[in-house]
Amino acid sequence: VLSSGINAEYGGTTIVGVIYKDGVVLGADTRATGGSIVCDLNCEKIHYIADNIYCCGAGTAADTEFTTKMISSKMELLKLRTGREGRVVSALRMLKQYLFRYQGHISAALVLGGVDVNGPALYTVYPHGSTDKLPYVTMGSGSLAAMSVFEDGYKMDMSEEEAKELVANAIRAGIVNDLGSGSNVDVTVIRKGNVEIFRPYKVVCKKSERKGDYTFPVGTTVVTSSTEMVPFSALNVTDEEVMEIS
């Protein structure tokens, strides 16, 4: 409980990104939580910004969704005004200035990736507006487990298949080691000129089948007492009084 008396609930997520030889691969799990409750098994955490730019979101689901929708709208207006494809740094500047204005009260931790005239680019954006530019990044409650996979398996100029498998293994590590992350692995591959979305790329937490039969015959539970329900039509009116409302 915070000093203001508001109950704080903490969710969980694992989001990652990596630059490979020809583009960027983004990855995310699909579990959405509210406190200790799993609210959604198949939540989409990789958001569209522009045709060549996508963004993974961790934090409050509503904040990440509507922040990325707003920046996507601004990027489309910029494209119409300039007649050029949007650059990743343009989206980055809009995101960081917007989040800094609210001093971290918008709970959106983002992994921004895309391919533009300058080649592939990958950034992290923290809720208070600070940013990093790195060849591979992780964020969310499962980020430490994912980063251990990246630090072990990353290499320069990876092929697309190697990058996809590395991202999938990083998200899987987050899912297995973090209770706030779970379900499936979503992967988005951003290349020069096209984007490919794998949803899901892999299923990690598959719901198991029931092994036993949990149906019980009528009479299994002993009835110790019962009350007979009397229908309303069977009731007789013995006294009636009309009250006037002044």
Buried (B, 14 or more C-beta within 10 A) or exposed (E): EEEEEEEEEEBBBBBBBBBBEBBBBBBBBBBBBEEEEBEEEEBBBBBBBBBBBBBBBBBBBEBBBBBBEEBBEBBBEBBEEEEEBBBBBBBBEBBBEBBBEBEEEBBBBBBBBBBBEEEBBBBBBBBBBEBEEEBBBBBBBBBBBBBBBBEEBBEEEBEBEBBBBBBBBBBBBBBBBBEBBBBBBBBBBBBEEEBEBBBBBBEBBEEEEEEEEEEEEEEEEEEEEEEEEEEEEEEEEEEEEEEEEE
